[in-house]
Amino acid sequence: MATAKGRADVKRFILQQTPQDLRKVLVGAGRAGGNVVADDARERCKSDRVRGSIKVKVKAGDSKVTTSVQTSGPGSAEAGWLEYGTDAHFISVDDSQRGGLSVRKINEADKAARREGKIGGAESLVINGKFVGTTVRHPGARPEPFLRPALDHNEGAAVAAAQAHINNHVTPGGVIVAGAEGVDE
């Protein structure tokens, strides 16, 4: 059976540090590990908009630090569609945009608008500059995962980055607080 020596010394050392200093180090360690995963997710992402929305968030509670790599801001709505794909579905003009017009009236208004050189005059669907009517069947999109593979392939590297951050900020002399929290992304 394996034995560990020095456990009591480590525990005593940790208890001598101020909680705020240790919190800063652990937040920085979480951010360092999260950045490894986020960087790979950005490389794997097929969409520039989604790529720009990938962020590292670190939350520190009373007894734990949680790091998440997530999307937020412009492009984040598309991230789920990109990661998991979509099933085939229908896309139609929203009733609030129809102005009480029937499908026939919308089509007639759009034909008239196109004759005048306008596209989509009655809130119809236009894809790549082409009128497609009030309803179109989208065939769905295949998944292009980027977040989960980034985590799966970089789990060890993320843990190593977090450990390196802790090693750089915790010394036998105490906790080095300068730069301990890392930089927000």
C-alpha positions as CSV (number, residue, x, y, z in Angstrom):
1,M,0.0,0.0,0.0
2,A,1.3,3.4,-0.9
3,T,2.0,5.9,1.8
4,A,2.3,9.7,1.7
5,K,4.6,11.6,4.0
6,G,4.2,15.3,4.9
7,R,0.4,15.4,4.7
8,A,0.2,17.1,8.2
9,D,2.8,19.7,7.1
10,V,0.9,20.5,4.0
11,K,-2.4,20.9,6.0
12,R,-0.7,23.1,8.5
13,F,0.8,25.3,5.8
14,I,-2.6,25.7,4.0
15,L,-4.3,26.6,7.3
16,Q,-1.7,29.4,7.9
17,Q,-2.5,31.1,4.7
18,T,-5.3,33.7,4.4
19,P,-8.4,32.5,2.7
20,Q,-8.4,35.5,0.3
21,D,-4.9,34.7,-0.9
22,L,-5.7,31.0,-1.5
23,R,-8.9,32.0,-3.3
24,K,-6.9,34.2,-5.7
25,V,-4.5,31.4,-6.4
26,L,-7.3,28.9,-7.0
27,V,-9.2,31.3,-9.3
28,G,-6.1,31.9,-11.3
29,A,-5.4,28.1,-11.5
30,G,-9.0,27.6,-12.7
31,R,-8.5,30.3,-15.3
32,A,-5.2,28.8,-16.5
33,G,-6.8,25.4,-17.0
34,G,-9.8,26.9,-18.6
35,N,-7.7,28.9,-21.1
36,V,-6.1,25.7,-22.3
37,V,-9.5,24.2,-23.2
38,A,-10.9,27.5,-24.6
39,D,-7.9,28.0,-26.9
40,D,-8.4,24.5,-28.4
41,A,-12.2,25.1,-28.7
42,R,-11.5,28.3,-30.7
43,E,-9.2,26.4,-33.0
44,R,-11.8,23.7,-33.6
45,C,-14.7,26.1,-34.1
46,K,-15.9,26.5,-37.7
47,S,-17.7,29.8,-37.2
48,D,-15.9,33.2,-36.6
49,R,-18.9,34.6,-34.7
50,V,-19.1,31.6,-32.4
51,R,-15.3,31.6,-32.0
52,G,-15.4,35.1,-30.8
53,S,-18.0,34.2,-28.1
54,I,-15.9,31.5,-26.4
55,K,-15.1,32.7,-22.8
56,V,-13.6,31.3,-19.6
57,K,-15.7,32.0,-16.5
58,V,-14.4,31.2,-13.0
59,K,-16.6,31.3,-10.0
60,A,-15.3,31.0,-6.4
61,G,-17.6,29.9,-3.7
62,D,-16.9,29.3,0.0
63,S,-15.5,25.8,-0.5
64,K,-14.9,25.4,-4.2
65,V,-13.8,27.1,-7.4
66,T,-15.7,26.3,-10.6
67,T,-14.3,26.9,-14.1
68,S,-16.5,26.8,-17.2
69,V,-15.7,27.3,-20.9
70,Q,-18.8,28.7,-22.4
71,T,-20.1,31.0,-25.1
72,S,-21.6,34.4,-24.3
73,G,-22.3,37.5,-26.3
74,P,-22.7,37.8,-30.1
75,G,-22.5,34.4,-31.7
76,S,-23.4,32.5,-28.6
77,A,-26.9,31.6,-29.8
78,E,-25.4,29.6,-32.7
79,A,-23.0,27.7,-30.5
80,G,-25.5,25.0,-29.6
81,W,-26.6,24.5,-33.2
82,L,-23.0,24.2,-34.2
83,E,-22.0,21.8,-31.4
84,Y,-25.0,19.5,-31.6
85,G,-26.4,20.1,-35.1
86,T,-30.1,20.6,-35.9
87,D,-32.9,18.3,-37.0
88,A,-34.8,19.0,-40.2
89,H,-37.4,21.7,-39.5
90,F,-39.7,24.3,-41.1
91,I,-38.9,28.0,-41.0
92,S,-41.8,30.4,-41.6
93,V,-42.7,34.0,-41.4
94,D,-43.7,34.9,-37.8
95,D,-47.4,35.7,-37.5
96,S,-46.4,39.0,-35.8
97,Q,-44.6,40.0,-39.0
98,R,-47.3,38.9,-41.4
99,G,-49.6,41.9,-40.7
100,G,-52.7,39.7,-41.0
101,L,-51.8,38.7,-44.6
102,S,-52.4,35.2,-45.8
103,V,-49.7,33.2,-47.5
104,R,-51.2,34.0,-50.9
105,K,-51.2,37.8,-50.2
106,I,-47.6,37.7,-48.9
107,N,-46.6,35.9,-52.1
108,E,-48.4,38.4,-54.3
109,A,-46.9,41.3,-52.4
110,D,-43.4,39.8,-52.8
111,K,-43.9,39.2,-56.5
112,A,-45.0,42.8,-56.8
113,A,-42.0,44.0,-54.8
114,R,-39.6,41.9,-56.9
115,R,-41.0,43.5,-60.1
116,E,-40.1,46.9,-58.6
117,G,-36.6,45.6,-57.8
118,K,-37.2,45.0,-54.1
119,I,-36.7,41.7,-52.4
120,G,-38.9,40.4,-49.6
121,G,-41.3,43.3,-49.5
122,A,-43.9,41.5,-47.4
123,E,-41.6,39.9,-44.8
124,S,-41.1,36.7,-46.8
125,L,-38.1,34.4,-46.5
126,V,-35.1,35.4,-48.6
127,I,-32.1,33.1,-48.6
128,N,-28.9,34.2,-50.5
129,G,-30.9,36.9,-52.2
130,K,-33.6,34.5,-53.5
131,F,-37.2,34.6,-52.6
132,V,-38.2,31.2,-51.1
133,G,-41.8,31.9,-49.9
134,T,-43.3,32.1,-46.5
135,T,-42.2,28.7,-45.4
136,V,-39.2,26.6,-46.2
137,R,-38.1,23.2,-45.0
138,H,-34.6,23.4,-43.6
139,P,-32.8,20.0,-44.0
140,G,-31.0,20.4,-40.7
141,A,-27.3,20.7,-40.0
142,R,-24.8,18.1,-39.0
143,P,-23.0,18.6,-35.7
144,E,-19.6,20.3,-35.8
145,P,-18.6,19.8,-32.1
146,F,-15.8,22.0,-30.8
147,L,-16.4,22.4,-27.0
148,R,-16.6,18.8,-25.9
149,P,-13.7,17.6,-28.0
150,A,-11.6,20.5,-26.7
151,L,-12.2,19.3,-23.1
152,D,-11.8,15.6,-23.9
153,H,-8.4,16.2,-25.7
154,N,-7.0,18.7,-23.2
155,E,-8.1,17.5,-19.8
156,G,-4.6,16.5,-18.7
157,A,-3.1,19.7,-20.1
158,A,-5.7,21.8,-18.3
159,V,-4.9,20.1,-15.0
160,A,-1.2,20.6,-15.6
161,A,-1.7,24.3,-16.4
162,A,-3.7,24.7,-13.2
163,Q,-1.0,22.9,-11.2
164,A,1.7,25.0,-12.7
165,H,-0.2,28.1,-11.7
166,I,-0.5,26.9,-8.2
167,N,3.2,25.9,-8.1
168,N,4.2,29.4,-9.3
169,H,2.1,31.1,-6.6
170,V,2.5,28.9,-3.6
171,T,6.0,28.6,-2.2
172,P,7.4,27.4,1.2
173,G,7.5,31.0,2.2
174,G,3.8,31.6,1.6
175,V,1.4,32.6,-1.1
176,I,2.6,35.0,-3.8
177,V,-0.5,37.0,-4.6
178,A,0.8,39.2,-7.4
179,G,-0.9,38.0,-10.6
180,A,-2.5,35.1,-8.8
181,E,-6.0,35.6,-10.2
182,G,-4.8,35.6,-13.8
183,V,-6.3,37.8,-16.5
184,D,-10.0,37.9,-17.4
185,E,-10.8,36.9,-21.0
